Amino acid sequence: MRAVPHRHRKLFLLALAGGLMTAAWLLPGAKRWLLIAAAVVAAVPVARQAWGNLRLRQFSIALLVTVAAACAILIGEEWEAAVVTFLFVLGGYLEDLALERTRSAVRSLLDMRPRTARRKRQDGWVEVPAEAVQAGDTVVILPGDRVPVDGRVSAGRAVLDTAALTGEPLPAEVGPGDEVLSGSVSLGGYLEVVAERVGADTTFQRLIFLVLEAQEQKPRIQRLLDRFARWYTPSVMTAAALLGLFSGNSHLALTFLVIACPGALVVAAPVAVVAGLGRAARAGILIKGGERLERIGQVDVVTLDKTGTLTYGKPRVTAVIPFDGFDTSTVLALAAAAEQRSEHHLATAILHYARQQGVAAIPATEWRLEPGLGAVAHTSAGLVLVGNEKLLAAHGIQLTPAQAEAVAGRQSRGESVALVAVDGRAAGVIGISDVVREEARQLVPALRRAGVRHTVMLTGDHPAAARRVAEELGIDEVRAGLTPPEKVAAIRSLRAAGHVVAMIGDGINDAPALAAADVSIAMGGTGTEAALEVADITLMSDRLSQVPAAIALSRRIMAVVRQNVAIGVATAVLLLVGALAGRVHLAEGMLVHEASVLAVILNGMRLLRAEVGACGHAPAPCQPESGRNGTVSAETPSCS
């Protein structure tokens, strides 16, 4: 038999208590006993809550109301006892209804979890629970199916709706070789997907876990309020007892006891945090916890990686220049050999260009990545190096003046360069350029509107290439040619100067810098798992426009929390002053108290409808963005 929802039991008790109170008004002869019965009926859930908290050594608001109702009956104020308990339960019922809406974002995510999968077999496919799929299995996706795994398309083409994951309004077309994420919905077509991450390791399951975990974490102001509540309740009970003892006015003491309940303060932070984080999650912005909100709202300096963050991260080879004794094909074959195991964007460009030119990589047996420098491989031709001048210098290789001039020529055009060396000799240089994201042109103005005063590019690229992009985008400061430890040092120097620093990166070489920043922002779609683990904010769709939107939303959430605290404090002060002046009585005080709680909840719920501007500011125009497959799609201009 299904359990009756808690709020429905409250509604039944409210109806019963209300009926008894009405009967007391209609039957004066039985008034006292009917009111006592109404107070007892309404007090049942209140007393149960108070007792449960007491067993955990917690002095709660419910305890104050229970004690006040019992004392009111003892001194013959049955009407006050009935009204106080009825209003408290009514307020709790209305709070439950309101808070139910704030949890809608997470509940909708849970409802969208893939439940089943079509696992391919030799004779077709069989439907199995989603958690039964193993890495390496092939699953079939038909129209209307929700993708149950993270993987790559091995056959077929389809259009996928990824809005639940990324907040992207437009569907994406995928085909063989494309990555698909769990939780995406097929709008049409047929796909066969080889599972790479399954079960709890899928992007969708991680998203749910992180959102749930985030909503459990409390901002500092809420932790302060929690500590405040531990001593506040016993202090109020003691003060009420002393007031009644010295004034001789038990009704005044009861009124003081009830209206001193800090109900609005208790829900001031949770409702705003849950609503705000849920709204952000629906927009593809994952903020990992209430405790991060205050730091995010204080950011005044934003540091940015270049490749994969300000650019699409899909650079193309523009030139292959061999040095003396080598030809173009040999240089390209050597570079492809070393870059086979690298996940760097420049490596991807080199390998893609080699395939286009029909050049096969020289056989290699061992590979080693040197972060911030490049890649090293042992091949049949000798030790191959592909990277920057620091990598060659670390292996004792110096460029001749002519070679250095060739490198400088490519760099003066704003290109990144990959030097290739083999067996102790420089073999050539590969010029590579990347395309600036269209939406990156709006980033700096949007950050300024969100309150960021200074922007800094931190990149391992050559200064000329970095300066070209920075000038194009209006970035204030450039620090180029940095290794990962140097990026960390740069962030620490900014923090030491008193700035609250946010770092935006895609995670290839950025995980240490992300960890060093006050606030770390990872590009979720292309970022590696190292970056996603340390990031305070993950942008599920890789839209840079979500960065100022996340900062603005964080500030708005904290502003609502502060508004709620102000409402709670002002209500408590006004009621206490009114009670001590004899202007506010018990029932009136309880009514105003519950009204303040509802006001706080409704104020927090405004965040459910908050515009999460795609450009960081509603009136700002959005720019078209290149999709995952290189196609250009227009963003909705509403920025919501």
TITOR-105187 format. One record per residue (C-alpha): x, y, z. Coordinates in steps of 0.2 Angstrom, whole numbers, padded with zeros to 4 digits. Example, Ala and Ser with C-alpha at 12.3 -4.5 7.8 and 13.67 -1.06 7.14 Angstrom:
REM residues 2
[[0062,-0022,0039]]
[[0068,-0005,0036]]
//
This chain:
REM residues 640
[[0000,0000,0000]]
[[0007,0017,-0005]]
[[0011,0029,0009]]
[[0001,0045,0010]]
[[0012,0060,0006]]
[[0017,0070,0021]]
[[0009,0086,0014]]
[[-0008,0076,0012]]
[[-0008,0070,0030]]
[[-0005,0089,0035]]
[[-0020,0094,0024]]
[[-0031,0081,0033]]
[[-0026,0087,0050]]
[[-0029,0105,0045]]
[[-0046,0101,0039]]
[[-0050,0091,0055]]
[[-0043,0105,0066]]
[[-0052,0118,0056]]
[[-0068,0109,0058]]
[[-0066,0108,0077]]
[[-0063,0126,0078]]
[[-0078,0130,0068]]
[[-0089,0119,0079]]
[[-0082,0128,0094]]
[[-0088,0144,0087]]
[[-0105,0137,0083]]
[[-0107,0127,0100]]
[[-0102,0139,0114]]
[[-0106,0126,0127]]
[[-0093,0114,0121]]
[[-0081,0128,0115]]
[[-0067,0124,0128]]
[[-0065,0105,0124]]
[[-0068,0108,0105]]
[[-0053,0120,0105]]
[[-0042,0109,0115]]
[[-0046,0095,0103]]
[[-0042,0106,0088]]
[[-0026,0111,0097]]
[[-0021,0093,0100]]
[[-0025,0088,0082]]
[[-0015,0102,0075]]
[[-0001,0099,0087]]
[[0002,0081,0083]]
[[0014,0084,0068]]
[[0022,0098,0077]]
[[0025,0088,0093]]
[[0032,0074,0083]]
[[0044,0085,0074]]
[[0049,0093,0090]]
[[0052,0076,0099]]
[[0062,0070,0084]]
[[0073,0085,0084]]
[[0076,0084,0103]]
[[0081,0066,0102]]
[[0095,0073,0090]]
[[0099,0086,0103]]
[[0092,0100,0092]]
[[0081,0114,0099]]
[[0069,0118,0085]]
[[0055,0130,0081]]
[[0042,0116,0082]]
[[0048,0114,0101]]
[[0044,0133,0104]]
[[0026,0131,0096]]
[[0023,0114,0106]]
[[0028,0122,0122]]
[[0018,0138,0119]]
[[0002,0128,0114]]
[[0004,0117,0130]]
[[0006,0132,0141]]
[[-0009,0141,0133]]
[[-0020,0127,0137]]
[[-0014,0126,0155]]
[[-0018,0145,0158]]
[[-0035,0144,0150]]
[[-0030,0151,0133]]
[[-0037,0137,0122]]
[[-0041,0148,0107]]
[[-0023,0154,0107]]
[[-0017,0136,0107]]
[[-0028,0131,0093]]
[[-0024,0146,0082]]
[[-0005,0144,0085]]
[[-0004,0126,0081]]
[[-0016,0128,0066]]
[[-0007,0142,0058]]
[[0010,0133,0061]]
[[0004,0118,0052]]
[[-0004,0128,0038]]
[[0012,0137,0036]]
[[0021,0121,0035]]
[[0009,0114,0022]]
[[0010,0130,0011]]
[[0029,0129,0013]]
[[0029,0111,0007]]
[[0019,0116,-0009]]
[[0031,0130,-0012]]
[[0047,0120,-0009]]
[[0041,0106,-0020]]
[[0043,0118,-0035]]
[[0060,0122,-0030]]
[[0065,0104,-0032]]
[[0057,0102,-0049]]
[[0073,0104,-0059]]
[[0082,0089,-0050]]
[[0066,0079,-0051]]
[[0064,0082,-0069]]
[[0082,0076,-0071]]
[[0079,0060,-0061]]
[[0064,0057,-0072]]
[[0074,0058,-0088]]
[[0086,0045,-0083]]
[[0088,0031,-0096]]
[[0079,0016,-0089]]
[[0082,0003,-0103]]
[[0094,0000,-0117]]
[[0093,-0010,-0134]]
[[0109,-0020,-0133]]
[[0114,-0026,-0150]]
[[0116,-0045,-0154]]
[[0120,-0055,-0169]]
[[0102,-0058,-0172]]
[[0096,-0041,-0168]]
[[0094,-0032,-0152]]
[[0087,-0036,-0134]]
[[0080,-0023,-0122]]
[[0090,-0024,-0105]]
[[0091,-0012,-0090]]
[[0102,0003,-0094]]
[[0114,-0002,-0079]]
[[0116,-0020,-0087]]
[[0126,-0012,-0102]]
[[0145,-0015,-0101]]
[[0159,-0004,-0109]]
[[0162,-0011,-0126]]
[[0144,-0016,-0129]]
[[0135,-0009,-0144]]
[[0118,-0001,-0141]]
[[0105,0003,-0154]]
[[0096,0020,-0153]]
[[0079,0022,-0162]]
[[0068,0038,-0163]]
[[0062,0043,-0146]]
[[0075,0033,-0137]]
[[0085,0041,-0123]]
[[0104,0037,-0125]]
[[0109,0026,-0111]]
[[0128,0027,-0112]]
[[0142,0039,-0116]]
[[0150,0032,-0132]]
[[0154,0034,-0151]]
[[0143,0031,-0165]]
[[0149,0016,-0175]]
[[0135,0016,-0188]]
[[0119,0027,-0193]]
[[0115,0045,-0192]]
[[0102,0054,-0181]]
[[0097,0070,-0174]]
[[0099,0071,-0155]]
[[0091,0083,-0142]]
[[0104,0087,-0129]]
[[0094,0101,-0120]]
[[0093,0091,-0103]]
[[0112,0090,-0103]]
[[0118,0106,-0110]]
[[0104,0118,-0111]]
[[0106,0119,-0130]]
[[0090,0124,-0138]]
[[0095,0117,-0155]]
[[0097,0098,-0159]]
[[0113,0091,-0165]]
[[0115,0079,-0180]]
[[0128,0065,-0176]]
[[0135,0051,-0187]]
[[0149,0039,-0187]]
[[0164,0044,-0176]]
[[0154,0057,-0166]]
[[0153,0056,-0148]]
[[0136,0055,-0140]]
[[0131,0058,-0121]]
[[0119,0048,-0111]]
[[0102,0057,-0108]]
[[0102,0064,-0126]]
[[0085,0060,-0135]]
[[0084,0054,-0153]]
[[0072,0065,-0163]]
[[0074,0054,-0178]]
[[0086,0042,-0187]]
[[0095,0026,-0182]]
[[0111,0024,-0172]]
[[0123,0011,-0166]]
[[0134,0017,-0152]]
[[0149,0008,-0144]]
[[0148,0011,-0125]]
[[0163,0019,-0117]]
[[0156,0025,-0101]]
[[0141,0016,-0093]]
[[0131,0016,-0077]]
[[0136,0029,-0064]]
[[0151,0034,-0075]]
[[0140,0042,-0088]]
[[0139,0061,-0090]]
[[0120,0061,-0086]]
[[0122,0051,-0070]]
[[0137,0062,-0065]]
[[0127,0077,-0068]]
[[0113,0071,-0057]]
[[0125,0066,-0043]]
[[0134,0083,-0044]]
[[0117,0093,-0044]]
[[0111,0083,-0029]]
[[0128,0085,-0020]]
[[0128,0104,-0024]]
[[0111,0107,-0016]]
[[0116,0098,0000]]
[[0131,0110,0002]]
[[0127,0126,0012]]
[[0134,0143,0009]]
[[0143,0151,0023]]
[[0128,0162,0028]]
[[0117,0147,0030]]
[[0130,0138,0041]]
[[0130,0154,0052]]
[[0112,0153,0053]]
[[0112,0134,0058]]
[[0124,0138,0072]]
[[0114,0153,0077]]
[[0098,0141,0079]]
[[0107,0129,0091]]
[[0107,0142,0105]]
[[0093,0153,0099]]
[[0079,0142,0104]]
[[0084,0138,0122]]
[[0088,0156,0124]]
[[0071,0161,0118]]
[[0063,0149,0130]]
[[0073,0155,0144]]
[[0069,0173,0140]]
[[0050,0170,0139]]
[[0050,0161,0156]]
[[0060,0176,0164]]
[[0048,0188,0155]]
[[0033,0179,0162]]
[[0040,0177,0179]]
[[0045,0195,0182]]
[[0030,0203,0172]]
[[0017,0192,0179]]
[[0010,0192,0162]]
[[0009,0174,0155]]
[[0000,0179,0139]]
[[0014,0191,0135]]
[[0027,0177,0139]]
[[0018,0166,0127]]
[[0017,0179,0113]]
[[0035,0182,0115]]
[[0039,0163,0114]]
[[0029,0161,0098]]
[[0034,0176,0088]]
[[0052,0174,0092]]
[[0052,0159,0081]]
[[0066,0162,0068]]
[[0056,0153,0054]]
[[0060,0164,0040]]
[[0078,0164,0045]]
[[0078,0145,0044]]
[[0072,0144,0026]]
[[0081,0160,0020]]
[[0096,0151,0012]]
[[0090,0134,0007]]
[[0075,0139,-0004]]
[[0086,0151,-0013]]
[[0100,0140,-0015]]
[[0090,0125,-0021]]
[[0080,0135,-0033]]
[[0095,0145,-0040]]
[[0106,0129,-0043]]
[[0091,0120,-0051]]
[[0088,0134,-0063]]
[[0106,0135,-0067]]
[[0107,0116,-0070]]
[[0092,0117,-0082]]
[[0102,0130,-0092]]
[[0117,0119,-0093]]
[[0127,0128,-0080]]
[[0132,0116,-0066]]
[[0137,0125,-0050]]
[[0145,0113,-0038]]
[[0137,0118,-0021]]
[[0130,0132,-0011]]
[[0146,0135,-0002]]
[[0154,0141,-0019]]
[[0141,0154,-0022]]
[[0148,0167,-0011]]
[[0166,0165,-0019]]
[[0158,0166,-0037]]
[[0149,0182,-0033]]
[[0165,0190,-0027]]
[[0175,0187,-0043]]
[[0184,0202,-0049]]
[[0197,0195,-0060]]
[[0194,0181,-0074]]
[[0209,0172,-0081]]
[[0207,0162,-0097]]
[[0216,0149,-0107]]
[[0216,0152,-0125]]
[[0216,0135,-0135]]
[[0200,0126,-0133]]
[[0192,0140,-0122]]
[[0193,0157,-0132]]
[[0196,0147,-0148]]
[[0186,0132,-0155]]
[[0200,0121,-0150]]
[[0200,0113,-0168]]
[[0215,0121,-0175]]
[[0221,0117,-0193]]
[[0238,0115,-0200]]
[[0243,0130,-0211]]
[[0261,0126,-0216]]
[[0274,0112,-0215]]
[[0291,0119,-0217]]
[[0305,0106,-0217]]
[[0323,0111,-0212]]
[[0339,0106,-0221]]
[[0340,0087,-0225]]
[[0321,0084,-0223]]
[[0306,0085,-0234]]
[[0288,0089,-0230]]
[[0281,0071,-0229]]
[[0295,0066,-0217]]
[[0292,0080,-0205]]
[[0273,0076,-0205]]
[[0276,0057,-0203]]
[[0288,0061,-0188]]
[[0276,0073,-0180]]
[[0261,0060,-0182]]
[[0272,0047,-0174]]
[[0274,0057,-0158]]
[[0257,0064,-0157]]
[[0247,0048,-0158]]
[[0244,0047,-0140]]
[[0242,0065,-0136]]
[[0225,0073,-0133]]
[[0231,0091,-0136]]
[[0222,0101,-0149]]
[[0237,0104,-0159]]
[[0241,0085,-0160]]
[[0223,0083,-0166]]
[[0226,0095,-0180]]
[[0243,0087,-0185]]
[[0235,0070,-0186]]
[[0220,0076,-0196]]
[[0232,0085,-0208]]
[[0243,0070,-0210]]
[[0228,0059,-0214]]
[[0222,0072,-0227]]
[[0239,0072,-0235]]
[[0240,0053,-0235]]
[[0255,0052,-0224]]
[[0257,0038,-0212]]
[[0265,0040,-0195]]
[[0283,0032,-0193]]
[[0281,0017,-0182]]
[[0283,0021,-0163]]
[[0285,0010,-0148]]
[[0285,0022,-0133]]
[[0276,0038,-0130]]
[[0278,0051,-0117]]
[[0269,0068,-0114]]
[[0278,0082,-0106]]
[[0265,0095,-0100]]
[[0267,0112,-0107]]
[[0281,0106,-0118]]
[[0275,0093,-0130]]
[[0276,0075,-0134]]
[[0291,0062,-0136]]
[[0291,0046,-0145]]
[[0304,0032,-0148]]
[[0303,0027,-0166]]
[[0313,0017,-0179]]
[[0321,0034,-0184]]
[[0326,0038,-0167]]
[[0319,0049,-0153]]
[[0306,0061,-0160]]
[[0301,0077,-0151]]
[[0286,0088,-0156]]
[[0283,0103,-0146]]
[[0290,0121,-0142]]
[[0307,0127,-0141]]
[[0308,0123,-0122]]
[[0306,0105,-0126]]
[[0320,0105,-0139]]
[[0331,0115,-0127]]
[[0328,0102,-0113]]
[[0335,0089,-0125]]
[[0350,0099,-0130]]
[[0344,0105,-0147]]
[[0347,0123,-0153]]
[[0339,0131,-0168]]
[[0350,0139,-0181]]
[[0347,0157,-0185]]
[[0338,0152,-0202]]
[[0327,0139,-0192]]
[[0323,0152,-0179]]
[[0319,0165,-0192]]
[[0307,0152,-0200]]
[[0299,0149,-0183]]
[[0297,0168,-0180]]
[[0289,0171,-0197]]
[[0275,0159,-0193]]
[[0273,0166,-0175]]
[[0272,0184,-0182]]
[[0257,0179,-0191]]
[[0249,0174,-0175]]
[[0251,0155,-0178]]
[[0255,0142,-0165]]
[[0270,0132,-0170]]
[[0275,0114,-0167]]
[[0294,0111,-0169]]
[[0299,0093,-0175]]
[[0315,0085,-0170]]
[[0322,0068,-0173]]
[[0338,0060,-0166]]
[[0345,0076,-0159]]
[[0342,0087,-0175]]
[[0328,0099,-0179]]
[[0318,0093,-0193]]
[[0305,0106,-0197]]
[[0291,0117,-0190]]
[[0273,0115,-0192]]
[[0262,0131,-0192]]
[[0245,0129,-0184]]
[[0231,0142,-0183]]
[[0215,0141,-0173]]
[[0198,0150,-0175]]
[[0192,0162,-0162]]
[[0175,0157,-0156]]
[[0162,0170,-0162]]
[[0154,0171,-0145]]
[[0171,0175,-0137]]
[[0170,0192,-0145]]
[[0155,0196,-0133]]
[[0164,0188,-0118]]
[[0174,0202,-0111]]
[[0160,0215,-0112]]
[[0148,0203,-0104]]
[[0160,0199,-0090]]
[[0162,0218,-0086]]
[[0143,0219,-0085]]
[[0143,0205,-0073]]
[[0155,0215,-0062]]
[[0172,0208,-0067]]
[[0185,0222,-0068]]
[[0200,0213,-0076]]
[[0203,0199,-0088]]
[[0220,0190,-0091]]
[[0224,0177,-0104]]
[[0236,0163,-0097]]
[[0242,0152,-0111]]
[[0257,0141,-0116]]
[[0256,0148,-0134]]
[[0268,0160,-0142]]
[[0266,0178,-0136]]
[[0262,0184,-0154]]
[[0248,0172,-0156]]
[[0241,0176,-0139]]
[[0242,0194,-0142]]
[[0233,0193,-0158]]
[[0218,0184,-0150]]
[[0219,0196,-0135]]
[[0218,0211,-0145]]
[[0204,0204,-0156]]
[[0194,0200,-0140]]
[[0198,0215,-0129]]
[[0207,0205,-0115]]
[[0216,0217,-0103]]
[[0232,0207,-0100]]
[[0242,0193,-0109]]
[[0254,0181,-0101]]
[[0260,0169,-0114]]
[[0272,0155,-0116]]
[[0268,0148,-0099]]
[[0270,0130,-0092]]
[[0256,0123,-0081]]
[[0267,0127,-0065]]
[[0269,0145,-0072]]
[[0250,0147,-0074]]
[[0248,0141,-0056]]
[[0261,0154,-0051]]
[[0252,0168,-0061]]
[[0235,0164,-0052]]
[[0243,0164,-0035]]
[[0251,0181,-0039]]
[[0234,0188,-0043]]
[[0226,0181,-0027]]
[[0241,0188,-0017]]
[[0237,0205,-0024]]
[[0220,0204,-0016]]
[[0209,0198,-0031]]
[[0196,0185,-0031]]
[[0201,0175,-0046]]
[[0191,0164,-0058]]
[[0200,0152,-0070]]
[[0192,0146,-0086]]
[[0200,0131,-0095]]
[[0196,0116,-0105]]
[[0207,0104,-0094]]
[[0221,0099,-0106]]
[[0234,0108,-0096]]
[[0223,0118,-0085]]
[[0218,0106,-0071]]
[[0232,0113,-0059]]
[[0228,0131,-0063]]
[[0209,0127,-0061]]
[[0213,0120,-0044]]
[[0224,0135,-0039]]
[[0210,0148,-0043]]
[[0197,0154,-0031]]
[[0184,0149,-0043]]
[[0187,0136,-0057]]
[[0176,0136,-0073]]
[[0178,0121,-0084]]
[[0172,0119,-0102]]
[[0162,0103,-0099]]
[[0159,0097,-0117]]
[[0177,0096,-0122]]
[[0186,0097,-0105]]
[[0194,0082,-0098]]
[[0188,0073,-0082]]
[[0203,0081,-0072]]
[[0196,0098,-0075]]
[[0178,0093,-0072]]
[[0183,0086,-0055]]
[[0191,0102,-0049]]
[[0179,0114,-0057]]
[[0167,0124,-0046]]
[[0157,0128,-0062]]
[[0155,0116,-0077]]
[[0148,0123,-0093]]
[[0140,0108,-0100]]
[[0138,0115,-0118]]
[[0155,0124,-0119]]
[[0146,0141,-0122]]
[[0157,0155,-0116]]
[[0142,0166,-0114]]
[[0137,0155,-0099]]
[[0152,0161,-0089]]
[[0145,0179,-0086]]
[[0128,0171,-0084]]
[[0134,0160,-0070]]
[[0143,0174,-0061]]
[[0128,0185,-0062]]
[[0116,0171,-0057]]
[[0127,0167,-0042]]
[[0127,0185,-0036]]
[[0108,0185,-0039]]
[[0106,0169,-0028]]
[[0116,0177,-0014]]
[[0107,0193,-0016]]
[[0090,0184,-0013]]
[[0098,0175,0002]]
[[0103,0192,0010]]
[[0085,0199,0006]]
[[0077,0183,0014]]
[[0088,0186,0030]]
[[0083,0204,0030]]
[[0065,0199,0029]]
[[0067,0187,0043]]
[[0077,0198,0055]]
[[0065,0213,0052]]
[[0050,0203,0055]]
[[0056,0196,0071]]
[[0062,0213,0078]]
[[0045,0221,0073]]
[[0035,0207,0081]]
[[0045,0207,0097]]
[[0044,0226,0099]]
[[0025,0225,0095]]
[[0023,0211,0108]]
[[0033,0220,0122]]
[[0023,0236,0118]]
[[0006,0226,0120]]
[[0001,0229,0102]]
[[0004,0212,0095]]
[[-0005,0197,0102]]
[[-0002,0178,0100]]
[[-0013,0174,0085]]
[[-0008,0190,0076]]
[[0010,0187,0079]]
[[0009,0169,0073]]
[[0000,0175,0057]]
[[0013,0188,0053]]
[[0027,0175,0057]]
[[0020,0162,0045]]
[[0017,0176,0032]]
[[0035,0181,0033]]
[[0040,0163,0030]]
[[0030,0162,0015]]
[[0037,0179,0009]]
[[0054,0172,0010]]
[[0050,0156,0001]]
[[0041,0165,-0013]]
[[0056,0177,-0015]]
[[0067,0162,-0017]]
[[0056,0154,-0029]]
[[0058,0169,-0041]]
[[0075,0161,-0045]]
[[0066,0147,-0054]]
[[0060,0159,-0067]]
[[0077,0169,-0067]]
[[0083,0172,-0085]]
[[0100,0164,-0087]]
[[0106,0175,-0100]]
[[0116,0167,-0114]]
[[0126,0183,-0116]]
[[0127,0187,-0097]]
[[0115,0202,-0100]]
[[0098,0200,-0107]]
[[0099,0215,-0120]]
[[0116,0209,-0127]]
[[0115,0201,-0144]]
[[0120,0183,-0145]]
[[0132,0176,-0158]]
[[0131,0160,-0168]]
[[0142,0147,-0162]]
[[0150,0132,-0171]]
[[0142,0115,-0166]]
[[0151,0099,-0161]]
[[0153,0094,-0179]]
[[0159,0110,-0185]]
[[0142,0116,-0192]]
[[0137,0134,-0187]]
[[0120,0136,-0178]]
[[0112,0151,-0173]]
[[0108,0154,-0154]]
[[0092,0160,-0149]]
[[0093,0179,-0146]]
[[0083,0178,-0130]]
[[0098,0173,-0120]]
[[0086,0164,-0108]]
//
